[in-house]
Amino acid sequence: MVKYGNTKIPVIKIPKGTLLFRAVLNPESDYEGVDNCFPPQYNVFFYYSPFVVDGIPEWYHRIPNMQVYVTTHDLKIVSLISPSKFTRGTRLTKKQFMVPCNKTRKACLQPRAYDPCFRESFLEKHPTLLGWTALGNNDVKAYKESVQKGLLGDREKYVHFVSDSRGIVGPPELAIYPLKKRYMEDIQPPKDTDLFNYQHIASISRNGHDLEDFMNQHAEKVEGKWYYVYKP
């Protein structure tokens, strides 16, 4: 737990070696930022399973490959899933530790209103918090509709659900700042990839069975959790 005023905020650890999956047209930006910049509130979004994006075709159908990463060290993040009372919607509540990203200070990138960001005063007090995990209501709805239509088939077994205090149940997302040390100003991304919270290990086609083969050979489910660790 950490505190913001009199509010206790739950913090969890995502262990070193956790597998993270990201479908993005320009994976270079995960190390280079946008316009060669990382603002203080730069969020890189991942799923804990490669097949969540198959259930959200509106966003991901044009992206041919899945980018696979592992965490390079233990990540301390805020929990927006049960038993936490906080959710992605906390950003819309006044005087909370999270705000819509477009309510943060002016930066080198235009932030989005529908994404949560830490309030600046909270971040300055807790700079070692490197991100958050949560459920996105629209993504969960889209995913479940795809499952009902049979679009995932056997791949559904690789996706694990959590819940939040709104009663939403589905596959969570993870948003993390790229670097092990958070900077409170815009910075130029470093060339040394050892400074990042994630390490890229593979780019795998989403067609065929290559991703399923990868999961069967290299992913070990953590007991009682919703994520996998990497088995080289």
C-alpha positions in Angstrom: 0.0 0.0 0.0 0.9 3.6 -0.5 -1.0 6.7 0.6 -2.3 9.8 -1.1 -3.6 12.0 1.6 -5.7 9.7 3.8 -6.4 7.3 1.0 -4.6 3.9 0.9 -3.8 2.7 -2.6 -3.0 -0.9 -3.2 0.3 -1.7 -5.0 1.3 -5.1 -6.5 4.4 -6.5 -7.9 4.7 -7.9 -11.5 7.8 -10.1 -11.2 10.9 -10.1 -13.4 10.5 -12.4 -16.4 6.8 -11.8 -16.8 5.7 -12.2 -20.4 4.1 -9.1 -22.0 2.4 -8.9 -25.4 1.8 -5.9 -27.6 0.3 -5.6 -31.1 1.5 -2.3 -32.6 2.2 -1.1 -36.1 5.5 0.6 -35.1 7.2 -1.4 -32.4 10.3 0.8 -32.7 8.4 3.5 -30.8 8.5 1.3 -27.6 12.2 2.2 -27.4 12.3 5.4 -29.4 9.1 7.2 -28.1 7.2 9.5 -30.4 9.2 12.2 -32.1 12.2 10.9 -30.1 10.5 11.8 -26.8 9.3 10.2 -23.6 7.1 12.5 -21.5 6.7 11.9 -17.7 3.4 10.1 -18.2 4.3 8.0 -21.2 2.2 4.8 -21.0 3.2 1.7 -23.0 0.2 -0.7 -23.0 0.5 -4.5 -22.9 -1.7 -7.6 -22.4 -0.7 -10.6 -20.4 -1.7 -13.0 -23.1 -1.1 -12.7 -26.9 -4.7 -13.6 -27.8 -6.6 -10.8 -26.1 -6.2 -8.7 -29.2 -7.8 -11.4 -31.3 -11.0 -10.6 -29.4 -10.7 -6.9 -30.2 -10.5 -6.9 -34.0 -11.6 -3.3 -34.4 -8.3 -2.1 -33.1 -5.9 -4.8 -34.0 -7.0 -6.6 -37.2 -4.5 -4.7 -39.4 -1.5 -5.6 -37.3 0.2 -8.8 -38.6 2.7 -9.6 -35.8 2.7 -9.9 -32.0 5.6 -8.3 -30.2 6.7 -10.3 -27.2 8.5 -8.8 -24.2 9.7 -9.8 -20.8 9.9 -7.6 -17.7 13.6 -6.8 -16.9 13.0 -6.5 -13.1 10.2 -6.5 -10.6 7.7 -3.8 -11.4 5.8 -2.0 -8.6 2.5 -0.9 -10.0 -0.9 0.4 -8.8 -3.7 -2.2 -8.8 -7.0 -1.1 -10.3 -8.4 -4.7 -10.1 -10.0 -6.5 -7.2 -9.6 -6.5 -4.3 -8.7 -2.8 -5.0 -11.6 -0.4 -4.8 -10.1 1.7 -7.6 -10.6 1.1 -11.3 -9.9 2.7 -14.6 -12.9 4.9 -13.9 -11.1 6.4 -10.9 -9.6 9.0 -13.2 -13.1 10.6 -13.4 -13.5 11.0 -9.7 -12.5 14.4 -8.2 -9.5 14.7 -5.9 -8.2 11.2 -6.6 -4.7 10.1 -7.3 -5.5 9.5 -11.0 -6.8 11.9 -13.6 -7.5 11.7 -17.3 -4.2 11.9 -19.1 -5.2 15.1 -20.9 -5.4 16.8 -17.5 -1.7 16.3 -16.9 0.9 19.0 -17.6 1.7 20.0 -21.2 4.2 17.5 -22.7 5.8 16.6 -26.0 2.9 14.3 -26.8 -0.8 15.0 -26.8 -2.4 12.8 -24.0 -5.7 11.1 -24.4 -8.7 11.8 -22.2 -9.8 8.1 -22.0 -6.5 6.9 -20.5 -5.7 7.2 -16.8 -2.6 8.9 -15.6 -1.2 9.5 -12.1 -1.9 13.0 -10.7 1.3 14.9 -10.7 1.5 15.4 -6.9 1.0 11.6 -6.4 3.7 10.8 -9.0 6.2 13.2 -7.4 5.6 11.5 -4.0 5.8 7.9 -5.4 8.2 8.0 -8.4 9.0 4.3 -8.1 5.5 3.4 -9.1 6.0 2.5 -12.8 2.4 2.0 -14.0 -0.9 0.3 -13.3 -3.0 -2.7 -14.3 -6.8 -2.4 -14.9 -9.8 -3.6 -16.9 -11.0 -1.5 -19.9 -14.8 -1.9 -20.1 -15.1 -1.5 -23.9 -12.2 -3.9 -24.5 -13.7 -6.5 -22.2 -17.1 -6.3 -23.9 -15.5 -6.6 -27.4 -13.4 -9.6 -26.2 -16.4 -11.4 -24.7 -18.5 -10.8 -27.9 -15.7 -12.4 -30.0 -15.6 -15.4 -27.6 -19.3 -15.9 -27.9 -19.0 -15.8 -31.7 -16.3 -18.5 -31.5 -13.6 -16.3 -33.0 -10.9 -17.4 -30.5 -11.4 -21.2 -30.5 -8.8 -23.0 -28.5 -6.8 -19.9 -28.0 -9.3 -18.8 -25.3 -7.6 -21.1 -22.8 -4.5 -18.9 -22.8 -6.5 -15.8 -21.6 -7.1 -15.4 -17.8 -9.7 -13.1 -16.2 -9.7 -10.8 -13.2 -12.5 -8.6 -11.9 -12.7 -5.0 -10.6 -15.0 -3.2 -8.1 -17.4 -2.2 -10.9 -18.2 -5.9 -11.4 -16.3 -6.0 -14.7 -14.7 -9.4 -15.4 -12.2 -9.9 -18.2 -8.5 -9.9 -19.3 -6.6 -7.0 -17.7 -4.2 -4.6 -19.4 -0.9 -3.3 -18.1 0.3 0.3 -18.6 3.9 1.0 -17.7 6.4 3.8 -18.1 9.2 2.6 -20.4 12.2 3.3 -18.2 13.3 1.9 -14.8 13.7 5.5 -13.5 10.8 7.8 -14.1 11.8 11.3 -15.2 9.5 14.3 -14.3 10.3 16.1 -17.5 10.3 15.2 -21.3 13.4 13.3 -22.1 15.1 11.9 -25.2 14.9 8.1 -25.1 18.2 6.5 -24.1 20.0 4.1 -26.5 20.9 1.7 -23.8 18.0 -0.8 -23.7 19.2 -2.1 -20.3 17.5 1.0 -18.9 14.1 -0.1 -19.9 11.4 -2.0 -17.9 10.9 -4.5 -20.8 13.1 -6.5 -23.1 11.9 -7.4 -26.6 12.4 -11.1 -27.3 10.3 -12.0 -30.3 8.1 -10.8 -33.1 5.7 -13.6 -34.0 3.1 -13.8 -36.8 -0.5 -13.8 -35.6 -1.4 -16.1 -38.5 -1.1 -19.8 -38.1 0.0 -21.6 -34.9 3.3 -19.9 -34.2 1.9 -18.0 -31.2 0.3 -21.1 -29.7 3.6 -23.0 -30.2 5.4 -20.2 -28.4 3.0 -20.3 -25.4 3.2 -24.1 -25.2 7.0 -24.0 -25.2 7.9 -20.8 -23.4 5.0 -19.6 -21.2 4.5 -20.9 -17.6 1.3 -19.7 -15.9 2.0 -18.3 -12.4 -0.2 -20.1 -9.9 -3.1 -18.0 -8.6 -2.3 -15.2 -11.0 -3.4 -14.1 -14.5 0.1 -13.8 -16.1 2.9 -16.0 -17.4 6.6 -16.1 -16.9 9.1 -16.8 -19.6 10.8 -20.2 -20.0 13.7 -19.8 -22.3 
